[in-house]
């Protein structure tokens, strides 16, 4: 099984070994036996430094989040990325982030759906999601990039429009694009009480990446996550599992599932 470690979330650990600069965390990830990492926003990071560090360590970037240097666009992406229908702003962010992805030799970008907009019906927001993803497809295809759409639990983001991964999977099935997939976060689904290992396995054609963390504290993956990995191995899943958790142990490798 292939693993990607989220470098950003490590700094939330109480352990001093993770309270380092971003590049220093990459050294830590590498030292603990991982060759691949991912992160959240690129806007607040020194991309040249990350590229140089990753190259020197022989590391790969699995994924990072869509963002923009334009504050208005960045704010839109943070709260209503797909459901607001602001397709021109979204296209601008995709073009901008694709350039960063090219520098980092990264082929996957993460996007959230958005918080519910009370002024719009659910049906209209669903229509906006389809329209938003549609305008992205040609840009993604030209760069060979996959957009990963992430459902998020409502305990941490109570107004989130689409916390259930099954709803996102339905959309991706209908779009039927090799360049738009679901980021299936097992932690978020477990927090929603939606753990469904069989459903995950049966939907792998529409899933481009998987995240894991223990529930409810978002620490090392727990028994349910280990059972999920076992099922993924038996299904011959060949993509990465992203370890997006807050470590309580000094060595990341001890949790390899």
C-alpha positions as CSV (number, residue, x, y, z in Angstrom):
1,X,0.0,0.0,0.0
2,X,1.2,3.5,-0.9
3,X,1.0,6.3,1.7
4,X,1.1,10.1,1.5
5,X,1.6,12.1,4.6
6,X,-0.2,15.5,5.1
7,X,2.6,17.9,6.1
8,X,0.4,20.7,7.2
9,X,-1.6,18.9,9.9
10,X,1.6,17.7,11.6
11,X,2.2,21.1,13.2
12,X,-1.0,20.7,15.3
13,X,0.7,17.9,17.2
14,X,1.8,18.6,20.8
15,X,5.2,17.0,20.1
16,X,8.2,19.2,19.4
17,X,9.5,17.0,16.6
18,X,6.6,18.2,14.4
19,X,6.6,21.9,15.4
20,X,9.0,22.8,12.6
21,X,9.0,24.8,9.4
22,X,7.3,23.2,6.4
23,X,10.5,22.1,4.8
24,X,11.8,20.7,8.1
25,X,8.6,18.6,8.4
26,X,9.4,17.2,4.9
27,X,12.7,16.0,6.3
28,X,10.8,14.4,9.2
29,X,8.4,12.6,6.9
30,X,11.3,11.3,4.8
31,X,13.2,10.2,7.9
32,X,10.2,8.2,9.1
33,X,10.1,6.3,5.8
34,X,7.7,8.1,3.5
35,X,8.5,9.4,0.0
36,X,5.3,11.2,-0.7
37,X,3.5,14.1,0.9
38,X,0.5,16.4,0.5
39,X,-0.5,19.7,1.9
40,X,-3.4,22.2,2.1
41,X,-3.1,25.7,0.6
42,X,-0.1,26.7,-1.6
43,X,-0.9,30.4,-1.2
44,X,1.0,30.8,2.1
45,X,4.0,28.7,1.1
46,X,7.4,29.1,-0.6
47,X,6.8,26.9,-3.6
48,X,10.4,27.1,-4.9
49,X,11.7,26.0,-1.5
50,X,9.2,23.1,-1.4
51,X,10.2,22.0,-4.9
52,X,13.9,22.2,-4.1
53,X,13.5,20.3,-0.8
54,X,11.3,17.6,-2.3
55,X,13.8,17.1,-5.2
56,X,16.8,16.9,-2.8
57,X,15.0,14.3,-0.7
58,X,13.6,12.3,-3.6
59,X,10.0,13.0,-2.5
60,X,6.8,13.4,-4.5
61,X,3.8,15.7,-4.0
62,X,0.6,13.7,-4.1
63,X,-1.9,16.5,-3.8
64,X,-2.6,20.0,-2.5
65,X,-5.6,22.3,-2.4
66,X,-6.9,24.7,-5.0
67,X,-6.3,28.3,-4.1
68,X,-5.5,31.7,-5.5
69,X,-3.3,34.7,-4.7
70,X,-6.4,36.8,-5.3
71,X,-8.0,37.3,-1.9
72,X,-11.5,37.4,-3.2
73,X,-11.1,34.2,-5.1
74,X,-9.3,32.5,-2.2
75,X,-12.2,33.4,0.1
76,X,-14.7,32.1,-2.4
77,X,-12.8,28.8,-2.6
78,X,-12.7,28.5,1.2
79,X,-16.5,28.7,1.7
80,X,-18.4,28.2,-1.6
81,X,-16.0,26.7,-4.1
82,X,-18.4,24.7,-6.2
83,X,-22.0,25.5,-5.1
84,X,-21.9,29.3,-5.6
85,X,-21.8,29.1,-9.4
86,X,-18.9,31.6,-9.7
87,X,-17.3,29.7,-12.5
88,X,-15.1,32.5,-13.8
89,X,-13.4,32.8,-10.5
90,X,-13.1,29.0,-10.3
91,X,-11.5,28.8,-13.7
92,X,-9.0,31.5,-12.8
93,X,-8.0,29.5,-9.7
94,X,-7.7,26.3,-11.6
95,X,-5.4,27.9,-14.2
96,X,-3.3,29.5,-11.4
97,X,-3.1,26.4,-9.3
98,X,-2.3,24.2,-12.3
99,X,0.9,26.3,-12.8
100,X,1.9,25.5,-9.2
101,X,1.1,21.9,-9.7
102,X,3.4,21.9,-12.8
103,X,6.3,23.3,-10.7
104,X,5.8,20.6,-8.1
105,X,5.1,17.8,-10.6
106,X,1.8,17.1,-8.9
107,X,-1.1,15.7,-10.7
108,X,-3.9,16.0,-8.1
109,X,-5.7,19.1,-6.7
110,X,-8.2,19.1,-3.8
111,X,-11.3,21.2,-3.8
112,X,-14.2,21.4,-1.3
113,X,-17.8,21.7,-2.3
114,X,-18.9,24.6,-0.1
115,X,-21.2,25.6,2.8
116,X,-24.9,25.8,2.2
117,X,-26.1,29.0,0.7
118,X,-29.5,29.8,2.3
119,X,-30.5,32.1,-0.6
120,X,-30.3,29.2,-3.0
121,X,-32.3,26.0,-3.1
122,X,-30.4,22.7,-2.8
123,X,-31.3,22.0,-6.4
124,X,-29.8,25.2,-7.6
125,X,-26.6,24.6,-5.7
126,X,-26.5,21.1,-7.1
127,X,-26.8,22.6,-10.6
128,X,-24.0,25.0,-9.8
129,X,-21.8,22.1,-8.7
130,X,-22.2,20.4,-12.0
131,X,-21.6,23.6,-14.0
132,X,-18.5,24.4,-11.9
133,X,-17.0,21.0,-12.4
134,X,-17.8,21.1,-16.1
135,X,-15.9,24.3,-16.7
136,X,-12.8,22.8,-15.0
137,X,-12.6,19.6,-17.0
138,X,-10.8,20.9,-20.2
139,X,-8.2,22.8,-18.1
140,X,-7.6,19.7,-16.0
141,X,-7.4,17.5,-19.1
142,X,-4.8,19.7,-20.7
143,X,-2.5,19.4,-17.7
144,X,-3.3,15.8,-17.0
145,X,-4.5,16.8,-13.5
146,X,-7.2,15.2,-11.5
147,X,-9.5,17.3,-9.3
148,X,-10.4,15.7,-6.0
149,X,-13.8,16.7,-4.6
150,X,-13.9,16.4,-0.8
151,X,-17.0,15.9,1.4
152,X,-16.4,17.2,5.0
153,X,-18.3,16.3,8.2
154,X,-20.7,18.7,9.8
155,X,-19.2,18.4,13.3
156,X,-16.2,20.5,12.1
157,X,-18.0,22.4,9.4
158,X,-21.7,22.5,10.4
159,X,-23.0,24.3,7.3
160,X,-21.2,22.1,4.8
161,X,-23.6,21.3,1.9
162,X,-22.6,17.8,1.1
163,X,-21.0,15.8,4.0
164,X,-22.0,12.4,2.7
165,X,-19.5,10.9,0.2
166,X,-22.2,8.9,-1.5
167,X,-23.8,12.1,-2.7
168,X,-20.5,13.3,-4.2
169,X,-20.0,9.9,-5.8
170,X,-23.3,10.2,-7.5
171,X,-22.2,13.5,-9.1
172,X,-18.9,12.1,-10.2
173,X,-20.6,9.1,-11.7
174,X,-22.8,11.4,-13.7
175,X,-19.9,13.6,-14.9
176,X,-18.0,10.4,-15.8
177,X,-14.6,12.1,-16.2
178,X,-11.1,10.7,-15.7
179,X,-10.1,14.1,-14.4
180,X,-12.7,14.6,-11.7
181,X,-12.9,12.2,-8.8
182,X,-14.0,12.0,-5.1
183,X,-11.5,12.5,-2.3
184,X,-13.0,9.9,0.1
185,X,-12.0,10.9,3.6
186,X,-12.7,8.0,5.9
187,X,-12.4,10.2,9.0
188,X,-15.1,12.6,7.8
189,X,-17.4,9.8,6.9
190,X,-16.9,8.1,10.3
191,X,-17.6,11.4,12.1
192,X,-20.9,11.5,10.1
193,X,-21.7,7.9,11.1
194,X,-21.4,6.9,7.5
195,X,-18.6,4.4,7.7
196,X,-19.3,2.0,4.7
197,X,-16.3,-0.1,3.7
198,X,-18.3,-2.1,1.2
199,X,-19.7,1.1,-0.4
200,X,-16.1,2.5,-0.6
201,X,-14.8,-0.6,-2.3
202,X,-17.7,-0.7,-4.8
203,X,-17.1,3.0,-5.7
204,X,-13.3,2.9,-6.3
205,X,-13.8,3.8,-10.0
206,X,-15.0,7.2,-8.9
207,X,-12.5,7.8,-6.1
208,X,-9.1,9.4,-6.8
209,X,-7.7,9.6,-3.3
210,X,-8.4,8.4,0.2
211,X,-7.7,10.1,3.6
212,X,-7.5,8.4,7.0
213,X,-7.3,9.4,10.6
214,X,-8.6,8.1,13.9
215,X,-12.0,9.1,15.2
216,X,-13.0,11.3,17.0
217,X,-9.7,13.1,17.9
218,X,-8.1,12.8,14.4
219,X,-5.0,11.1,15.8
220,X,-3.4,7.8,14.5
221,X,-5.8,5.7,12.4
222,X,-7.9,3.3,14.5
223,X,-9.3,-0.2,14.1
224,X,-12.0,0.8,11.6
225,X,-9.4,2.5,9.5
226,X,-7.2,-0.6,9.6
227,X,-10.1,-2.8,8.5
228,X,-10.7,-0.4,5.7
229,X,-7.1,-0.7,4.5
230,X,-7.3,-4.5,4.7
231,X,-10.4,-4.3,2.4
232,X,-8.5,-1.9,0.0
233,X,-5.6,-4.3,-0.2
234,X,-7.9,-7.2,-1.0
235,X,-9.6,-5.1,-3.7
236,X,-6.2,-4.5,-5.3
237,X,-6.5,-0.7,-4.8
238,X,-3.4,0.8,-6.3
239,X,-3.7,4.5,-5.4
240,X,-2.4,6.4,-2.3
241,X,-3.9,6.6,1.1
242,X,-3.4,10.0,2.6
243,X,-2.5,10.1,6.3
244,X,-4.1,13.3,7.4
245,X,-3.9,13.0,11.2
246,X,-2.4,14.7,14.3
247,X,0.3,12.4,15.5
248,X,0.7,11.5,19.2
249,X,3.8,9.4,18.6
250,X,7.2,10.6,17.5
251,X,7.6,8.2,14.6
252,X,5.1,8.4,11.8
253,X,6.0,4.9,10.5
254,X,4.6,3.1,13.5
255,X,1.1,3.6,12.2
256,X,1.6,2.2,8.8
257,X,-1.5,0.1,8.2
